Amino acid sequence: MEMPVVTTCEVDTCSYNRDRGCHALAITIGDPLHAHCDTFFHASFKGGDPAAVGHVGACKMSDCRYNVDLECQAPAIEVGHRQDDADCLTYAPL
């Protein structure tokens, strides 16, 4: 199984965000109630691998139609602002 790519991230305050791209090697999405990016981290410096594109490593949103055994099966996801949070905009409840 291949991990889905984070095609865009609009949350420029995240330390893994450079030029609207996620550069964490893998992110985790959600808790049982909200599809936020659990990997979001704000610091005065940038982290991650600038040459890498972020992927979804795990998803805790068991009610998402793309979730199979807590793994994201979407071809790709987008992260952006929803409810003043860094959220998976691809999240689609069953």
PDB file of N, CA, C and O in Angstrom:
ATOM      1  N   MET A   1       0.845  -1.172   0.000  1.00  0.00           N
ATOM      2  CA  MET A   1       0.000   0.000   0.000  1.00  0.00           C
ATOM      3  C   MET A   1       0.894   1.240   0.000  1.00  0.00           C
ATOM      4  O   MET A   1       1.878   1.311   0.736  1.00  0.00           O
ATOM      5  N   GLU A   2       0.538   2.203  -0.828  1.00  0.00           N
ATOM      6  CA  GLU A   2       1.261   3.462  -0.873  1.00  0.00           C
ATOM      7  C   GLU A   2       0.540   4.500  -0.031  1.00  0.00           C
ATOM      8  O   GLU A   2      -0.690   4.546  -0.002  1.00  0.00           O
ATOM      9  N   MET A   3       1.298   5.316   0.640  1.00  0.00           N
ATOM     10  CA  MET A   3       0.705   6.383   1.450  1.00  0.00           C
ATOM     11  C   MET A   3       0.266   7.521   0.536  1.00  0.00           C
ATOM     12  O   MET A   3       0.992   7.895  -0.385  1.00  0.00           O
ATOM     13  N   PRO A   4      -0.932   8.079   0.792  1.00  0.00           N
ATOM     14  CA  PRO A   4      -1.400   9.207  -0.017  1.00  0.00           C
ATOM     15  C   PRO A   4      -0.514  10.438   0.165  1.00  0.00           C
ATOM     16  O   PRO A   4       0.020  10.679   1.247  1.00  0.00           O
ATOM     17  N   VAL A   5      -0.371  11.192  -0.881  1.00  0.00           N
ATOM     18  CA  VAL A   5       0.416  12.425  -0.890  1.00  0.00           C
ATOM     19  C   VAL A   5      -0.429  13.574  -0.352  1.00  0.00           C
ATOM     20  O   VAL A   5      -1.635  13.630  -0.594  1.00  0.00           O
ATOM     21  N   VAL A   6       0.198  14.480   0.371  1.00  0.00           N
ATOM     22  CA  VAL A   6      -0.432  15.744   0.749  1.00  0.00           C
ATOM     23  C   VAL A   6      -0.144  16.708  -0.399  1.00  0.00           C
ATOM     24  O   VAL A   6       0.962  17.236  -0.506  1.00  0.00           O
ATOM     25  N   THR A   7      -1.145  16.939  -1.260  1.00  0.00           N
ATOM     26  CA  THR A   7      -0.904  17.746  -2.456  1.00  0.00           C
ATOM     27  C   THR A   7      -0.713  19.216  -2.150  1.00  0.00           C
ATOM     28  O   THR A   7       0.110  19.877  -2.783  1.00  0.00           O
ATOM     29  N   THR A   8      -1.458  19.738  -1.191  1.00  0.00           N
ATOM     30  CA  THR A   8      -1.282  21.122  -0.762  1.00  0.00           C
ATOM     31  C   THR A   8      -1.568  21.238   0.720  1.00  0.00           C
ATOM     32  O   THR A   8      -2.350  20.479   1.294  1.00  0.00           O
ATOM     33  N   CYS A   9      -0.909  22.211   1.315  1.00  0.00           N
ATOM     34  CA  CYS A   9      -1.194  22.567   2.699  1.00  0.00           C
ATOM     35  C   CYS A   9      -1.260  24.087   2.767  1.00  0.00           C
ATOM     36  O   CYS A   9      -0.265  24.776   2.544  1.00  0.00           O
ATOM     37  N   GLU A  10      -2.441  24.592   3.075  1.00  0.00           N
ATOM     38  CA  GLU A  10      -2.662  26.034   3.149  1.00  0.00           C
ATOM     39  C   GLU A  10      -2.294  26.611   4.512  1.00  0.00           C
ATOM     40  O   GLU A  10      -2.403  27.821   4.710  1.00  0.00           O
ATOM     41  N   VAL A  11      -1.866  25.785   5.444  1.00  0.00           N
ATOM     42  CA  VAL A  11      -1.584  26.227   6.807  1.00  0.00           C
ATOM     43  C   VAL A  11      -0.120  26.645   6.885  1.00  0.00           C
ATOM     44  O   VAL A  11       0.735  25.878   7.328  1.00  0.00           O
ATOM     45  N   ASP A  12       0.156  27.873   6.450  1.00  0.00           N
ATOM     46  CA  ASP A  12       1.537  28.332   6.365  1.00  0.00           C
ATOM     47  C   ASP A  12       2.201  28.572   7.715  1.00  0.00           C
ATOM     48  O   ASP A  12       3.414  28.774   7.771  1.00  0.00           O
ATOM     49  N   THR A  13       1.436  28.554   8.800  1.00  0.00           N
ATOM     50  CA  THR A  13       2.031  28.698  10.135  1.00  0.00           C
ATOM     51  C   THR A  13       2.618  27.387  10.651  1.00  0.00           C
ATOM     52  O   THR A  13       3.253  27.370  11.705  1.00  0.00           O
ATOM     53  N   CYS A  14       2.418  26.311   9.937  1.00  0.00           N
ATOM     54  CA  CYS A  14       2.979  25.020  10.344  1.00  0.00           C
ATOM     55  C   CYS A  14       4.469  24.982   9.997  1.00  0.00           C
ATOM     56  O   CYS A  14       4.878  25.427   8.924  1.00  0.00           O
ATOM     57  N   SER A  15       5.256  24.456  10.899  1.00  0.00           N
ATOM     58  CA  SER A  15       6.703  24.381  10.681  1.00  0.00           C
ATOM     59  C   SER A  15       7.095  23.430   9.552  1.00  0.00           C
ATOM     60  O   SER A  15       8.204  23.517   9.025  1.00  0.00           O
ATOM     61  N   TYR A  16       6.197  22.527   9.181  1.00  0.00           N
ATOM     62  CA  TYR A  16       6.477  21.618   8.064  1.00  0.00           C
ATOM     63  C   TYR A  16       6.051  22.192   6.714  1.00  0.00           C
ATOM     64  O   TYR A  16       6.290  21.565   5.681  1.00  0.00           O
ATOM     65  N   ASN A  17       5.430  23.363   6.701  1.00  0.00           N
ATOM     66  CA  ASN A  17       4.915  23.964   5.476  1.00  0.00           C
ATOM     67  C   ASN A  17       5.962  24.898   4.864  1.00  0.00           C
ATOM     68  O   ASN A  17       6.477  25.805   5.517  1.00  0.00           O
ATOM     69  N   ARG A  18       6.252  24.644   3.604  1.00  0.00           N
ATOM     70  CA  ARG A  18       7.098  25.537   2.805  1.00  0.00           C
ATOM     71  C   ARG A  18       6.406  25.706   1.468  1.00  0.00           C
ATOM     72  O   ARG A  18       6.152  24.729   0.763  1.00  0.00           O
ATOM     73  N   ASP A  19       6.103  26.942   1.122  1.00  0.00           N
ATOM     74  CA  ASP A  19       5.491  27.254  -0.171  1.00  0.00           C
ATOM     75  C   ASP A  19       4.236  26.430  -0.426  1.00  0.00           C
ATOM     76  O   ASP A  19       4.061  25.882  -1.514  1.00  0.00           O
ATOM     77  N   ARG A  20       3.355  26.341   0.582  1.00  0.00           N
ATOM     78  CA  ARG A  20       2.073  25.628   0.509  1.00  0.00           C
ATOM     79  C   ARG A  20       2.231  24.124   0.308  1.00  0.00           C
ATOM     80  O   ARG A  20       1.307  23.454  -0.153  1.00  0.00           O
ATOM     81  N   GLY A  21       3.390  23.602   0.651  1.00  0.00           N
ATOM     82  CA  GLY A  21       3.624  22.170   0.564  1.00  0.00           C
ATOM     83  C   GLY A  21       4.010  21.608   1.914  1.00  0.00           C
ATOM     84  O   GLY A  21       4.668  22.281   2.707  1.00  0.00           O
ATOM     85  N   CYS A  22       3.605  20.379   2.182  1.00  0.00           N
ATOM     86  CA  CYS A  22       3.949  19.698   3.420  1.00  0.00           C
ATOM     87  C   CYS A  22       5.260  18.945   3.209  1.00  0.00           C
ATOM     88  O   CYS A  22       5.428  18.230   2.222  1.00  0.00           O
ATOM     89  N   HIS A  23       6.181  19.118   4.151  1.00  0.00           N
ATOM     90  CA  HIS A  23       7.478  18.462   4.026  1.00  0.00           C
ATOM     91  C   HIS A  23       7.785  17.538   5.198  1.00  0.00           C
ATOM     92  O   HIS A  23       8.935  17.145   5.397  1.00  0.00           O
ATOM     93  N   ALA A  24       6.748  17.188   5.983  1.00  0.00           N
ATOM     94  CA  ALA A  24       6.897  16.116   6.968  1.00  0.00           C
ATOM     95  C   ALA A  24       6.887  14.808   6.181  1.00  0.00           C
ATOM     96  O   ALA A  24       6.134  14.681   5.215  1.00  0.00           O
ATOM     97  N   LEU A  25       7.683  13.864   6.561  1.00  0.00           N
ATOM     98  CA  LEU A  25       7.703  12.604   5.806  1.00  0.00           C
ATOM     99  C   LEU A  25       6.354  11.906   5.847  1.00  0.00           C
ATOM    100  O   LEU A  25       5.918  11.326   4.852  1.00  0.00           O
ATOM    101  N   ALA A  26       5.682  11.964   7.018  1.00  0.00           N
ATOM    102  CA  ALA A  26       4.350  11.369   7.152  1.00  0.00           C
ATOM    103  C   ALA A  26       3.581  12.141   8.217  1.00  0.00           C
ATOM    104  O   ALA A  26       4.140  12.520   9.246  1.00  0.00           O
ATOM    105  N   ILE A  27       2.297  12.369   7.963  1.00  0.00           N
ATOM    106  CA  ILE A  27       1.449  13.052   8.928  1.00  0.00           C
ATOM    107  C   ILE A  27       0.376  12.091   9.437  1.00  0.00           C
ATOM    108  O   ILE A  27       0.083  11.071   8.813  1.00  0.00           O
ATOM    109  N   THR A  28      -0.194  12.439  10.572  1.00  0.00           N
ATOM    110  CA  THR A  28      -1.333  11.709  11.123  1.00  0.00           C
ATOM    111  C   THR A  28      -2.528  12.633  11.096  1.00  0.00           C
ATOM    112  O   THR A  28      -2.425  13.808  11.448  1.00  0.00           O
ATOM    113  N   ILE A  29      -3.661  12.102  10.680  1.00  0.00           N
ATOM    114  CA  ILE A  29      -4.894  12.887  10.617  1.00  0.00           C
ATOM    115  C   ILE A  29      -5.845  12.433  11.710  1.00  0.00           C
ATOM    116  O   ILE A  29      -6.057  11.239  11.922  1.00  0.00           O
ATOM    117  N   GLY A  30      -6.414  13.415  12.400  1.00  0.00           N
ATOM    118  CA  GLY A  30      -7.582  13.215  13.228  1.00  0.00           C
ATOM    119  C   GLY A  30      -7.421  12.694  14.628  1.00  0.00           C
ATOM    120  O   GLY A  30      -6.376  12.213  15.066  1.00  0.00           O
ATOM    121  N   ASP A  31      -8.530  12.827  15.283  1.00  0.00           N
ATOM    122  CA  ASP A  31      -8.830  12.145  16.523  1.00  0.00           C
ATOM    123  C   ASP A  31     -10.247  11.642  16.301  1.00  0.00           C
ATOM    124  O   ASP A  31     -10.816  11.930  15.248  1.00  0.00           O
ATOM    125  N   PRO A  32     -10.832  10.931  17.200  1.00  0.00           N
ATOM    126  CA  PRO A  32     -12.154  10.372  16.890  1.00  0.00           C
ATOM    127  C   PRO A  32     -13.244  11.396  16.566  1.00  0.00           C
ATOM    128  O   PRO A  32     -14.287  11.025  16.029  1.00  0.00           O
ATOM    129  N   LEU A  33     -13.025  12.672  16.880  1.00  0.00           N
ATOM    130  CA  LEU A  33     -14.076  13.668  16.676  1.00  0.00           C
ATOM    131  C   LEU A  33     -13.789  14.714  15.617  1.00  0.00           C
ATOM    132  O   LEU A  33     -14.714  15.391  15.169  1.00  0.00           O
ATOM    133  N   HIS A  34     -12.540  14.872  15.199  1.00  0.00           N
ATOM    134  CA  HIS A  34     -12.196  15.994  14.326  1.00  0.00           C
ATOM    135  C   HIS A  34     -11.056  15.608  13.384  1.00  0.00           C
ATOM    136  O   HIS A  34     -10.069  15.013  13.815  1.00  0.00           O
ATOM    137  N   ALA A  35     -11.188  15.943  12.108  1.00  0.00           N
ATOM    138  CA  ALA A  35     -10.205  15.552  11.089  1.00  0.00           C
ATOM    139  C   ALA A  35      -9.061  16.556  10.973  1.00  0.00           C
ATOM    140  O   ALA A  35      -8.754  17.027   9.878  1.00  0.00           O
ATOM    141  N   HIS A  36      -8.436  16.883  12.095  1.00  0.00           N
ATOM    142  CA  HIS A  36      -7.329  17.837  12.042  1.00  0.00           C
ATOM    143  C   HIS A  36      -6.007  17.118  11.759  1.00  0.00           C
ATOM    144  O   HIS A  36      -5.886  15.901  11.901  1.00  0.00           O
ATOM    145  N   CYS A  37      -5.033  17.919  11.355  1.00  0.00           N
ATOM    146  CA  CYS A  37      -3.692  17.379  11.134  1.00  0.00           C
ATOM    147  C   CYS A  37      -2.998  17.316  12.487  1.00  0.00           C
ATOM    148  O   CYS A  37      -2.617  18.345  13.046  1.00  0.00           O
ATOM    149  N   ASP A  38      -2.835  16.122  13.005  1.00  0.00           N
ATOM    150  CA  ASP A  38      -2.185  15.911  14.301  1.00  0.00           C
ATOM    151  C   ASP A  38      -0.709  16.275  14.264  1.00  0.00           C
ATOM    152  O   ASP A  38      -0.097  16.463  15.316  1.00  0.00           O
ATOM    153  N   THR A  39      -0.133  16.375  13.093  1.00  0.00           N
ATOM    154  CA  THR A  39       1.285  16.662  12.948  1.00  0.00           C
ATOM    155  C   THR A  39       1.554  18.160  12.923  1.00  0.00           C
ATOM    156  O   THR A  39       2.709  18.575  13.021  1.00  0.00           O
ATOM    157  N   PHE A  40       0.515  18.981  12.794  1.00  0.00           N
ATOM    158  CA  PHE A  40       0.688  20.437  12.794  1.00  0.00           C
ATOM    159  C   PHE A  40       1.546  20.860  13.977  1.00  0.00           C
ATOM    160  O   PHE A  40       1.314  20.448  15.114  1.00  0.00           O
ATOM    161  N   PHE A  41       2.539  21.688  13.687  1.00  0.00           N
ATOM    162  CA  PHE A  41       3.455  22.159  14.715  1.00  0.00           C
ATOM    163  C   PHE A  41       3.892  23.568  14.351  1.00  0.00           C
ATOM    164  O   PHE A  41       4.352  23.813  13.235  1.00  0.00           O
ATOM    165  N   HIS A  42       3.750  24.483  15.279  1.00  0.00           N
ATOM    166  CA  HIS A  42       4.161  25.871  15.042  1.00  0.00           C
ATOM    167  C   HIS A  42       5.425  26.167  15.838  1.00  0.00           C
ATOM    168  O   HIS A  42       5.460  25.979  17.054  1.00  0.00           O
ATOM    169  N   ALA A  43       6.454  26.627  15.153  1.00  0.00           N
ATOM    170  CA  ALA A  43       7.710  27.009  15.791  1.00  0.00           C
ATOM    171  C   ALA A  43       8.317  28.150  14.987  1.00  0.00           C
ATOM    172  O   ALA A  43       7.834  28.475  13.902  1.00  0.00           O
ATOM    173  N   SER A  44       9.345  28.742  15.502  1.00  0.00           N
ATOM    174  CA  SER A  44      10.003  29.867  14.811  1.00  0.00           C
ATOM    175  C   SER A  44      10.938  29.397  13.701  1.00  0.00           C
ATOM    176  O   SER A  44      11.589  30.214  13.049  1.00  0.00           O
ATOM    177  N   PHE A  45      11.004  28.099  13.486  1.00  0.00           N
ATOM    178  CA  PHE A  45      11.873  27.542  12.454  1.00  0.00           C
ATOM    179  C   PHE A  45      11.091  26.535  11.614  1.00  0.00           C
ATOM    180  O   PHE A  45      10.031  26.063  12.025  1.00  0.00           O
ATOM    181  N   LYS A  46      11.614  26.213  10.449  1.00  0.00           N
ATOM    182  CA  LYS A  46      10.994  25.225   9.566  1.00  0.00           C
ATOM    183  C   LYS A  46      11.656  23.874   9.762  1.00  0.00           C
ATOM    184  O   LYS A  46      12.859  23.792  10.012  1.00  0.00           O
ATOM    185  N   GLY A  47      10.861  22.810   9.648  1.00  0.00           N
ATOM    186  CA  GLY A  47      11.366  21.460   9.813  1.00  0.00           C
ATOM    187  C   GLY A  47      10.980  20.601   8.635  1.00  0.00           C
ATOM    188  O   GLY A  47      10.470  21.096   7.630  1.00  0.00           O
ATOM    189  N   GLY A  48      11.221  19.332   8.760  1.00  0.00           N
ATOM    190  CA  GLY A  48      10.926  18.402   7.673  1.00  0.00           C
ATOM    191  C   GLY A  48      12.029  18.411   6.638  1.00  0.00           C
ATOM    192  O   GLY A  48      13.006  19.152   6.746  1.00  0.00           O
ATOM    193  N   ASP A  49      11.854  17.582   5.644  1.00  0.00           N
ATOM    194  CA  ASP A  49      12.822  17.464   4.561  1.00  0.00           C
ATOM    195  C   ASP A  49      12.365  18.346   3.408  1.00  0.00           C
ATOM    196  O   ASP A  49      11.344  18.044   2.789  1.00  0.00           O
ATOM    197  N   PRO A  50      13.082  19.428   3.092  1.00  0.00           N
ATOM    198  CA  PRO A  50      12.623  20.328   2.036  1.00  0.00           C
ATOM    199  C   PRO A  50      12.505  19.660   0.660  1.00  0.00           C
ATOM    200  O   PRO A  50      11.804  20.169  -0.214  1.00  0.00           O
ATOM    201  N   ALA A  51      13.178  18.537   0.466  1.00  0.00           N
ATOM    202  CA  ALA A  51      13.108  17.829  -0.816  1.00  0.00           C
ATOM    203  C   ALA A  51      11.984  16.801  -0.846  1.00  0.00           C
ATOM    204  O   ALA A  51      11.672  16.260  -1.906  1.00  0.00           O
ATOM    205  N   ALA A  52      11.372  16.526   0.307  1.00  0.00           N
ATOM    206  CA  ALA A  52      10.340  15.491   0.384  1.00  0.00           C
ATOM    207  C   ALA A  52       8.946  16.093   0.289  1.00  0.00           C
ATOM    208  O   ALA A  52       8.730  17.255   0.636  1.00  0.00           O
ATOM    209  N   VAL A  53       8.014  15.293  -0.182  1.00  0.00           N
ATOM    210  CA  VAL A  53       6.602  15.649  -0.207  1.00  0.00           C
ATOM    211  C   VAL A  53       5.931  14.856   0.901  1.00  0.00           C
ATOM    212  O   VAL A  53       6.162  13.654   1.037  1.00  0.00           O
ATOM    213  N   GLY A  54       5.087  15.534   1.705  1.00  0.00           N
ATOM    214  CA  GLY A  54       4.413  14.865   2.815  1.00  0.00           C
ATOM    215  C   GLY A  54       3.437  13.796   2.355  1.00  0.00           C
ATOM    216  O   GLY A  54       2.860  13.889   1.272  1.00  0.00           O
ATOM    217  N   HIS A  55       3.259  12.791   3.181  1.00  0.00           N
ATOM    218  CA  HIS A  55       2.314  11.702   2.947  1.00  0.00           C
ATOM    219  C   HIS A  55       1.467  11.499   4.193  1.00  0.00           C
ATOM    220  O   HIS A  55       1.826  11.966   5.274  1.00  0.00           O
ATOM    221  N   VAL A  56       0.350  10.810   4.048  1.00  0.00           N
ATOM    222  CA  VAL A  56      -0.494  10.471   5.189  1.00  0.00           C
ATOM    223  C   VAL A  56      -0.043   9.115   5.706  1.00  0.00           C
ATOM    224  O   VAL A  56      -0.154   8.103   5.013  1.00  0.00           O
ATOM    225  N   GLY A  57       0.470   9.107   6.939  1.00  0.00           N
ATOM    226  CA  GLY A  57       0.936   7.864   7.537  1.00  0.00           C
ATOM    227  C   GLY A  57      -0.162   7.121   8.265  1.00  0.00           C
ATOM    228  O   GLY A  57      -0.173   5.891   8.282  1.00  0.00           O
ATOM    229  N   ALA A  58      -1.099   7.863   8.877  1.00  0.00           N
ATOM    230  CA  ALA A  58      -2.182   7.237   9.630  1.00  0.00           C
ATOM    231  C   ALA A  58      -3.372   8.181   9.665  1.00  0.00           C
ATOM    232  O   ALA A  58      -3.222   9.400   9.575  1.00  0.00           O
ATOM    233  N   CYS A  59      -4.560   7.594   9.796  1.00  0.00           N
ATOM    234  CA  CYS A  59      -5.782   8.380   9.920  1.00  0.00           C
ATOM    235  C   CYS A  59      -6.652   7.775  11.007  1.00  0.00           C
ATOM    236  O   CYS A  59      -6.996   6.594  10.969  1.00  0.00           O
ATOM    237  N   LYS A  60      -7.000   8.612  11.979  1.00  0.00           N
ATOM    238  CA  LYS A  60      -7.811   8.146  13.103  1.00  0.00           C
ATOM    239  C   LYS A  60      -9.296   8.430  12.907  1.00  0.00           C
ATOM    240  O   LYS A  60     -10.081   8.241  13.836  1.00  0.00           O
ATOM    241  N   MET A  61      -9.700   8.881  11.713  1.00  0.00           N
ATOM    242  CA  MET A  61     -11.100   9.195  11.423  1.00  0.00           C
ATOM    243  C   MET A  61     -11.799   7.957  10.863  1.00  0.00           C
ATOM    244  O   MET A  61     -11.957   7.822   9.650  1.00  0.00           O
ATOM    245  N   SER A  62     -12.211   7.069  11.739  1.00  0.00           N
ATOM    246  CA  SER A  62     -12.792   5.798  11.308  1.00  0.00           C
ATOM    247  C   SER A  62     -14.094   5.968  10.540  1.00  0.00           C
ATOM    248  O   SER A  62     -14.532   5.037   9.863  1.00  0.00           O
ATOM    249  N   ASP A  63     -14.731   7.154  10.630  1.00  0.00           N
ATOM    250  CA  ASP A  63     -15.980   7.380   9.900  1.00  0.00           C
ATOM    251  C   ASP A  63     -15.755   8.019   8.529  1.00  0.00           C
ATOM    252  O   ASP A  63     -16.722   8.413   7.877  1.00  0.00           O
ATOM    253  N   CYS A  64     -14.521   8.130   8.082  1.00  0.00           N
ATOM    254  CA  CYS A  64     -14.229   8.696   6.760  1.00  0.00           C
ATOM    255  C   CYS A  64     -14.325   7.593   5.702  1.00  0.00           C
ATOM    256  O   CYS A  64     -13.882   6.468   5.932  1.00  0.00           O
ATOM    257  N   ARG A  65     -14.896   7.914   4.562  1.00  0.00           N
ATOM    258  CA  ARG A  65     -15.054   6.888   3.529  1.00  0.00           C
ATOM    259  C   ARG A  65     -13.726   6.427   2.936  1.00  0.00           C
ATOM    260  O   ARG A  65     -13.671   5.381   2.289  1.00  0.00           O
ATOM    261  N   TYR A  66     -12.653   7.198   3.148  1.00  0.00           N
ATOM    262  CA  TYR A  66     -11.335   6.812   2.642  1.00  0.00           C
ATOM    263  C   TYR A  66     -10.530   5.999   3.653  1.00  0.00           C
ATOM    264  O   TYR A  66      -9.420   5.564   3.345  1.00  0.00           O
ATOM    265  N   ASN A  67     -11.066   5.789   4.845  1.00  0.00           N
ATOM    266  CA  ASN A  67     -10.343   5.115   5.908  1.00  0.00           C
ATOM    267  C   ASN A  67     -10.615   3.607   5.870  1.00  0.00           C
ATOM    268  O   ASN A  67     -11.764   3.169   5.930  1.00  0.00           O
ATOM    269  N   VAL A  68      -9.544   2.830   5.771  1.00  0.00           N
ATOM    270  CA  VAL A  68      -9.621   1.378   5.836  1.00  0.00           C
ATOM    271  C   VAL A  68      -8.600   0.928   6.877  1.00  0.00           C
ATOM    272  O   VAL A  68      -7.393   1.065   6.680  1.00  0.00           O
ATOM    273  N   ASP A  69      -9.096   0.397   7.972  1.00  0.00           N
ATOM    274  CA  ASP A  69      -8.224  -0.082   9.046  1.00  0.00           C
ATOM    275  C   ASP A  69      -7.272   1.008   9.550  1.00  0.00           C
ATOM    276  O   ASP A  69      -6.102   0.745   9.827  1.00  0.00           O
ATOM    277  N   LEU A  70      -7.791   2.233   9.663  1.00  0.00           N
ATOM    278  CA  LEU A  70      -7.067   3.411  10.144  1.00  0.00           C
ATOM    279  C   LEU A  70      -5.936   3.850   9.221  1.00  0.00           C
ATOM    280  O   LEU A  70      -5.001   4.528   9.646  1.00  0.00           O
ATOM    281  N   GLU A  71      -6.032   3.457   7.959  1.00  0.00           N
ATOM    282  CA  GLU A  71      -5.103   3.896   6.919  1.00  0.00           C
ATOM    283  C   GLU A  71      -5.891   4.637   5.849  1.00  0.00           C
ATOM    284  O   GLU A  71      -6.961   4.185   5.440  1.00  0.00           O
ATOM    285  N   CYS A  72      -5.373   5.764   5.396  1.00  0.00           N
ATOM    286  CA  CYS A  72      -6.042   6.560   4.373  1.00  0.00           C
ATOM    287  C   CYS A  72      -5.873   5.901   3.009  1.00  0.00           C
ATOM    288  O   CYS A  72      -4.760   5.547   2.619  1.00  0.00           O
ATOM    289  N   GLN A  73      -6.979   5.737   2.286  1.00  0.00           N
ATOM    290  CA  GLN A  73      -6.965   5.142   0.950  1.00  0.00           C
ATOM    291  C   GLN A  73      -7.281   6.164  -0.144  1.00  0.00           C
ATOM    292  O   GLN A  73      -7.442   5.797  -1.307  1.00  0.00           O
ATOM    293  N   ALA A  74      -7.370   7.454   0.229  1.00  0.00           N
ATOM    294  CA  ALA A  74      -7.588   8.490  -0.784  1.00  0.00           C
ATOM    295  C   ALA A  74      -6.350   8.561  -1.670  1.00  0.00           C
ATOM    296  O   ALA A  74      -5.247   8.281  -1.200  1.00  0.00           O
ATOM    297  N   PRO A  75      -6.507   8.929  -2.941  1.00  0.00           N
ATOM    298  CA  PRO A  75      -5.324   9.028  -3.801  1.00  0.00           C
ATOM    299  C   PRO A  75      -4.374  10.137  -3.340  1.00  0.00           C
ATOM    300  O   PRO A  75      -3.161  10.042  -3.530  1.00  0.00           O
ATOM    301  N   ALA A  76      -4.934  11.185  -2.735  1.00  0.00           N
ATOM    302  CA  ALA A  76      -4.162  12.325  -2.233  1.00  0.00           C
ATOM    303  C   ALA A  76      -5.075  13.121  -1.315  1.00  0.00           C
ATOM    304  O   ALA A  76      -6.294  12.958  -1.367  1.00  0.00           O
ATOM    305  N   ILE A  77      -4.508  13.980  -0.476  1.00  0.00           N
ATOM    306  CA  ILE A  77      -5.329  14.829   0.382  1.00  0.00           C
ATOM    307  C   ILE A  77      -4.852  16.274   0.303  1.00  0.00           C
ATOM    308  O   ILE A  77      -3.748  16.565  -0.157  1.00  0.00           O
ATOM    309  N   GLU A  78      -5.714  17.161   0.763  1.00  0.00           N
ATOM    310  CA  GLU A  78      -5.369  18.572   0.926  1.00  0.00           C
ATOM    311  C   GLU A  78      -5.573  18.931   2.387  1.00  0.00           C
ATOM    312  O   GLU A  78      -6.515  18.459   3.024  1.00  0.00           O
ATOM    313  N   VAL A  79      -4.695  19.759   2.912  1.00  0.00           N
ATOM    314  CA  VAL A  79      -4.811  20.256   4.276  1.00  0.00           C
ATOM    315  C   VAL A  79      -5.035  21.755   4.199  1.00  0.00           C
ATOM    316  O   VAL A  79      -4.381  22.451   3.423  1.00  0.00           O
ATOM    317  N   GLY A  80      -5.960  22.246   5.003  1.00  0.00           N
ATOM    318  CA  GLY A  80      -6.259  23.679   5.006  1.00  0.00           C
ATOM    319  C   GLY A  80      -6.976  24.062   6.274  1.00  0.00           C
ATOM    320  O   GLY A  80      -7.118  23.263   7.199  1.00  0.00           O
ATOM    321  N   HIS A  81      -7.428  25.308   6.301  1.00  0.00           N
ATOM    322  CA  HIS A  81      -8.115  25.827   7.478  1.00  0.00           C
ATOM    323  C   HIS A  81      -9.595  25.463   7.464  1.00  0.00           C
ATOM    324  O   HIS A  81     -10.297  25.693   6.480  1.00  0.00           O
ATOM    325  N   ARG A  82     -10.049  24.898   8.561  1.00  0.00           N
ATOM    326  CA  ARG A  82     -11.462  24.642   8.814  1.00  0.00           C
ATOM    327  C   ARG A  82     -11.594  24.664  10.333  1.00  0.00           C
ATOM    328  O   ARG A  82     -10.807  24.023  11.029  1.00  0.00           O
ATOM    329  N   GLN A  83     -12.557  25.378  10.843  1.00  0.00           N
ATOM    330  CA  GLN A  83     -12.751  25.506  12.292  1.00  0.00           C
ATOM    331  C   GLN A  83     -11.488  26.014  12.981  1.00  0.00           C
ATOM    332  O   GLN A  83     -11.136  25.533  14.059  1.00  0.00           O
ATOM    333  N   ASP A  84     -10.795  26.992  12.363  1.00  0.00           N
ATOM    334  CA  ASP A  84      -9.574  27.564  12.937  1.00  0.00           C
ATOM    335  C   ASP A  84      -8.533  26.509  13.285  1.00  0.00           C
ATOM    336  O   ASP A  84      -7.837  26.630  14.293  1.00  0.00           O
ATOM    337  N   ASP A  85      -8.428  25.496  12.470  1.00  0.00           N
ATOM    338  CA  ASP A  85      -7.513  24.393  12.731  1.00  0.00           C
ATOM    339  C   ASP A  85      -6.876  23.973  11.411  1.00  0.00           C
ATOM    340  O   ASP A  85      -7.360  24.350  10.343  1.00  0.00           O
ATOM    341  N   ALA A  86      -5.816  23.212  11.472  1.00  0.00           N
ATOM    342  CA  ALA A  86      -5.218  22.605  10.292  1.00  0.00           C
ATOM    343  C   ALA A  86      -5.940  21.286  10.072  1.00  0.00           C
ATOM    344  O   ALA A  86      -5.711  20.321  10.802  1.00  0.00           O
ATOM    345  N   ASP A  87      -6.810  21.238   9.070  1.00  0.00           N
ATOM    346  CA  ASP A  87      -7.699  20.087   8.875  1.00  0.00           C
ATOM    347  C   ASP A  87      -7.469  19.402   7.536  1.00  0.00           C
ATOM    348  O   ASP A  87      -7.010  20.014   6.571  1.00  0.00           O
ATOM    349  N   CYS A  88      -7.797  18.122   7.504  1.00  0.00           N
ATOM    350  CA  CYS A  88      -7.837  17.378   6.249  1.00  0.00           C
ATOM    351  C   CYS A  88      -9.098  17.800   5.505  1.00  0.00           C
ATOM    352  O   CYS A  88     -10.210  17.504   5.943  1.00  0.00           O
ATOM    353  N   LEU A  89      -8.928  18.482   4.399  1.00  0.00           N
ATOM    354  CA  LEU A  89     -10.086  18.944   3.615  1.00  0.00           C
ATOM    355  C   LEU A  89     -10.655  17.836   2.745  1.00  0.00           C
ATOM    356  O   LEU A  89     -11.724  18.000   2.158  1.00  0.00           O
ATOM    357  N   THR A  90      -9.964  16.721   2.654  1.00  0.00           N
ATOM    358  CA  THR A  90     -10.432  15.575   1.872  1.00  0.00           C
ATOM    359  C   THR A  90     -11.342  14.682   2.703  1.00  0.00           C
ATOM    360  O   THR A  90     -12.048  13.843   2.143  1.00  0.00           O
ATOM    361  N   TYR A  91     -11.345  14.837   4.007  1.00  0.00           N
ATOM    362  CA  TYR A  91     -12.182  14.044   4.898  1.00  0.00           C
ATOM    363  C   TYR A  91     -13.623  14.051   4.391  1.00  0.00           C
ATOM    364  O   TYR A  91     -14.191  15.108   4.116  1.00  0.00           O
ATOM    365  N   ALA A  92     -14.208  12.855   4.270  1.00  0.00           N
ATOM    366  CA  ALA A  92     -15.574  12.696   3.794  1.00  0.00           C
ATOM    367  C   ALA A  92     -16.276  11.651   4.656  1.00  0.00           C
ATOM    368  O   ALA A  92     -16.028  10.455   4.504  1.00  0.00           O
ATOM    369  N   PRO A  93     -17.163  12.100   5.575  1.00  0.00           N
ATOM    370  CA  PRO A  93     -17.830  11.139   6.459  1.00  0.00           C
ATOM    371  C   PRO A  93     -18.697  10.166   5.663  1.00  0.00           C
ATOM    372  O   PRO A  93     -19.208  10.500   4.594  1.00  0.00           O
ATOM    373  N   LEU A  94     -18.848   8.971   6.199  1.00  0.00           N
ATOM    374  CA  LEU A  94     -19.677   7.945   5.559  1.00  0.00           C
ATOM    375  C   LEU A  94     -21.123   8.388   5.510  1.00  0.00           C
ATOM    376  O   LEU A  94     -21.976   7.657   5.006  1.00  0.00           O
TER     377      LEU A  94
END
